Amino acid sequence: MSDLTTRIGDLTMSTPVMLASGAVGYGTEYEGVIDLAAVGAIVTKTITVEPREGNAPPRLVETPGGLLNAIGLENVGLDRFLDEKLPEAARLQAPVVASVAGTEPEQFGRLAAAVGARGEVSAIELNISCPNVERPRNPVWADPRAVEETVSVARAATTKTLLVKLSPNTSDILSVAEAAERAGADALTVANTLPGMRIDIGRLKPALGNVTGGLSGRALLPVNLALVWRVAGHVSIPVVGSGGVSDAGDALEFLAAGAVAVQVGTALFANPEAPSEIVEGLREYMRENGVGSLEQLVGAAREETKV
Ligand SMILES: Cc1cc2nc3c(=O)[nH]c(=O)nc-3n(C[C@H](O)[C@H](O)[C@H](O)COP(=O)(O)O)c2cc1C
């Protein structure tokens, strides 16, 4: 059978298919629904130091080829995550990557130290793409200096493998990627959702309670794929692709562009079998094309010598 093993820092995954943060809660909610044997790692819902109730409803609205969400980082907070959610997640078949977000570097440090100290956590993903009320016009995710400071503080707080999840909503993602790498990130997740909105024409009001939300799903794929291509060509740490991955062909595109793994989010809502189908499809592709290991596929579109 083709070898789908892939590595990010100290995290070894049996497949390159990760479950994206926010798609499966804290993991256990989807036990028995998603075949976790096909999943390389589960990224849990982003947690913050304090619990958050999230935004006013409606929080989800469909759009052609995609979904807009404005959940507002609803989560149980650090203490309940450590006391209740992590011990439950430990029984899952796939490694757990804990996603954390703060409004300032110190909070990222505190969160990284706390979740990093736990044996159930195989890696940490810093969600630096969350809105920061203090900086509405110059968000952290678009400011390389702020990203460097944030990642440095988290890096100093833990030795666990650290992924940094970038936002596509910046004109200069390469400087942000460089800053995260310089600060000690082990990998970059490229990328989160793009801002968007719809108007409910029945009410002539914004369709989302929060007015704007994040665009995910198939419509996002070409945007984030181009970012993966650029970032993977620029940094020397691994890149994980996120945005609209729904089938094996989509995953193959991200891998060929230079990603070592992909995250699946929105596709799970319509098709919880997406991870196992993607894994099966990748295996079939590798078998048919005589590709023995995933490594041979990573960046295959970048060099003529590969595959
Ligand atoms: C309902 C929903 C909730 C999400 N919550 C989070 C979150 O808490 N933290 C995070 O980093 N990303 C969150 N995301 C973004 C996803 O992890 C993913 O990066 C993005 O949706 C693009 O991938 P997709 O098109 O496969 O969904 C969320 C996405 C959706 C649709």
PDBQT file of the ligand as one rigid body, heavy atoms in Angstrom, charges set to zero:
ROOT
HETATM    1  C1  LIG A 401     -17.988  26.991  10.984  1.00  0.00    +0.000 C 
HETATM    2  C2  LIG A 401     -16.508  27.254  10.915  1.00  0.00    +0.000 A 
HETATM    3  C3  LIG A 401     -15.806  27.514  12.095  1.00  0.00    +0.000 A 
HETATM    4  C4  LIG A 401     -14.420  27.744  12.055  1.00  0.00    +0.000 A 
HETATM    5  N1  LIG A 401     -13.745  27.963  13.217  1.00  0.00    +0.000 NA
HETATM    6  C5  LIG A 401     -12.390  28.134  13.185  1.00  0.00    +0.000 A 
HETATM    7  C6  LIG A 401     -11.645  28.282  14.387  1.00  0.00    +0.000 A 
HETATM    8  O1  LIG A 401     -12.178  28.231  15.506  1.00  0.00    +0.000 OA
HETATM    9  N2  LIG A 401     -10.305  28.456  14.279  1.00  0.00    +0.000 N 
HETATM   10  C7  LIG A 401      -9.647  28.482  13.074  1.00  0.00    +0.000 A 
HETATM   11  O2  LIG A 401      -8.419  28.631  13.043  1.00  0.00    +0.000 OA
HETATM   12  N3  LIG A 401     -10.333  28.334  11.917  1.00  0.00    +0.000 NA
HETATM   13  C8  LIG A 401     -11.673  28.165  11.955  1.00  0.00    +0.000 A 
HETATM   14  N4  LIG A 401     -12.360  27.982  10.767  1.00  0.00    +0.000 N 
HETATM   15  C9  LIG A 401     -11.621  28.001   9.502  1.00  0.00    +0.000 C 
HETATM   16  C10 LIG A 401     -11.291  26.585   9.054  1.00  0.00    +0.000 C 
HETATM   17  O3  LIG A 401     -10.448  25.927   9.980  1.00  0.00    +0.000 OA
HETATM   18  C11 LIG A 401     -10.604  26.585   7.673  1.00  0.00    +0.000 C 
HETATM   19  O4  LIG A 401      -9.305  27.138   7.779  1.00  0.00    +0.000 OA
HETATM   20  C12 LIG A 401     -11.384  27.357   6.635  1.00  0.00    +0.000 C 
HETATM   21  O5  LIG A 401     -12.771  27.131   6.788  1.00  0.00    +0.000 OA
HETATM   22  C13 LIG A 401     -10.978  26.996   5.205  1.00  0.00    +0.000 C 
HETATM   23  O6  LIG A 401     -11.086  25.618   4.972  1.00  0.00    +0.000 OA
HETATM   24  P1  LIG A 401     -12.414  24.891   4.387  1.00  0.00    +0.000 P 
HETATM   25  O7  LIG A 401     -12.771  25.610   3.128  1.00  0.00    +0.000 OA
HETATM   26  O8  LIG A 401     -11.981  23.472   4.193  1.00  0.00    +0.000 OA
HETATM   27  O9  LIG A 401     -13.478  25.031   5.424  1.00  0.00    +0.000 OA
HETATM   28  C14 LIG A 401     -13.746  27.751  10.794  1.00  0.00    +0.000 A 
HETATM   29  C15 LIG A 401     -14.467  27.490   9.623  1.00  0.00    +0.000 A 
HETATM   30  C16 LIG A 401     -15.824  27.247   9.662  1.00  0.00    +0.000 A 
HETATM   31  C17 LIG A 401     -16.563  26.972   8.381  1.00  0.00    +0.000 C 
ENDROOT
TORSDOF 0
